Amino acid sequence: MSVSEATPSPKQEQLPAVGRLTQEKRRVGSVRRENLVLKGLISLLLAAGAVIIMTPILWMISASLKDVNQIRQRSMTLLPLKYTLVEVNGEQEPLYQVTVDGETRQMALIRNRPEGIGIFVDPQNPQEEHLLKIDEQLQLEHVELHPENYANALTKAPFDTYLLNTLLVTFLGMAGMLFSCSLVAYGFSRFRAPGINILFLLLLSTIMLPRQVTLIPLYVLFSKIGWVNSLLPLIVPQFFANAYDVFLLRQFFMTIPLSMDDAARIDGANPLQVLWYIILPQARPALVAVGIFHFIYAWNDFYEPLIFLHSQEKWTLAVGLQSFNAVYTINTHEIMAVSLLMIIPPIIIFFLSQRIFTQGVVISGVKG
């Protein structure tokens, strides 16, 4: 046997490796295509969910730009459409697109006849009449916006006073909540004492108490000290912490390494300085998250302001909007206009702090 027959050529040795590489590329390409298809399906599903969620808001925007007749005629349409009218013999008549002798024309319906027949005339030549079936004709519409609904609604009630009261309750309460909850969460996450876990468990158990249980004792207390019909019952309790926000902050504080506290103490920092210079800067995402939670809660709160606030000049936006809804029930367009203005501030605050808020929700409770 010759040497050339016994020894395989280099090209023959490379064939299996080239085949394996080709198969690996095909497999990777197949996985990528499957991932691309999966991501596309998920994106379509999320887009469909977003459309469903956004539909009520879009309808609110549309209704706020309609007049009473538009809402009565086409209440469920998202576009603020209105039937087109044209003047015929001094009267406003609906305009239709009709077919006469194979020709498409625009004519006005001036009178109904039995069996769904209508008398249509040319607005430019009212003497020319045609008997046509109404259902077979297309009634013309056009987009008509009424931005004056916002100004009209805001002048029918003292919404500027409601807004000022709501801002005071929301931001002063937020400041009190962040101050008190940070101190309590710092104590539960950084200090050790006999029975501290039991105290924390008791604090968490208060989450299960509905507000209706504590409302009567609180009302009696605030009535005795003369705080009823003022904003104090809505602001002062926030300076005494709450279990929900304390729990979120405590879980976040526990993710911060204790070595940072020890290093600060070696440099001579006391516990409050450790909280102010070490813990709070690290916990900014969690603080923003609980701040947004409190803002939405206080901004939309209706139950407690209704109980504690009796005078109209003390009302918040939630109570004022409900009163406006009761008085102007038939003015759906103005009610939607005010409601839309009320939801704009929470949306703006969320989008401005979305990145930090999402970071706080994701990291909170994850131990490092």
Steps between C-alpha positions, in 0.01 A plus 500: 500500500637840405554789738239713324233232552576446874518864608175706473533839341454821710182578304349168607584572866327841487169370361353375833596825677344710223183293520476543876551876466226520236258307721580726795434811291170355383400419857590850621308654211197285579510604867526866402201471268299330773595773747410766245158342442443469875594863559269606218207308650567647844520849352168451320341371820629796701386742230151349505491532879618860478222581253240346731634692800525828311150481349320654803752786514465563127121503538533746788711731284252471215196562724666806652523655152138434402186700562176363641355416159810310393492285813131426454538416133822298502600443861723195441713634214856598581507778242297812592274467197184699436233458234538763231207742471414732216252786482193441286220757499625648825520161679803287589458161335730190503718457193525162325702352220238349271489323166255639248482346151841344550654833601641568850385831642470681833140571596314600816227293668209738564216260584440137592235286335358159601696179438838671542460731203635854516466812293843620390567835338800675351603780744577721201165421336240415769227456237671186373362217718577127495338212689772263622540232765684654794683181600665475160653848525812611687457775756801732490706580809790728583744542788403784732709587808384698801806592711290764675354217711805521727463871570123470547535213746772666706291816545194315631672392823799632702743241365795730571418474872456124471839474326679706767350288781595180317858617447536589868363165612705306248844658534495579872374148566770361272769690688367370832475146369856496366636649822323266740519182292872548436571527873288196588639290212854600598442384854355165396769430240815621678450450874460186707306488824298239693154459349567720197373231263178474700455876478554484125245219472249707696564793269440285192179362648349848487491468121211259541291759685255669262473876526136473604606339828713795611291774342253552785765521777704738285197716425415521872862589583528769233160636595608534866810699407316712241668371185184392315430711189869577460783342303686390814334155530624424149857626554605443862443118511753462220774612742446181703601249229300216350574132477497467122763765425709400802512144371614608151770732636620247756543234233700743288716620791592138574660471153754772590818338644555551873866566429406846374344577841810374678727714284288808575510430876877464488507848345298627797147504357207454738192287407308796354798603290529143374135515396533841334836459323516124437157332496273761340727580201528128426124453540390774262319255263300357790416846633377607157291183471322542834466874430315427176283241675403756762442773242254284304327391820462854639409651162218253441384461862129569526387320814687688774462852351127433469481411871723770648437796265156663523546844341532536124809721532676209675420233243764317301475424129351154555212634710452805277487286187239270655289802597538642149391167358189500719398854407579488128410139427382565144816694410705191426743694281589742782529220756744320270696823449550550874577131553764512230665801661500317833693197370766704317723583805545135612584401143757779468664415833517132411663560162749750643615251764430176311859379485569551870156368593550178303845454651357537849225246440741246349782529755285542812520189714797340319778415743854558386 
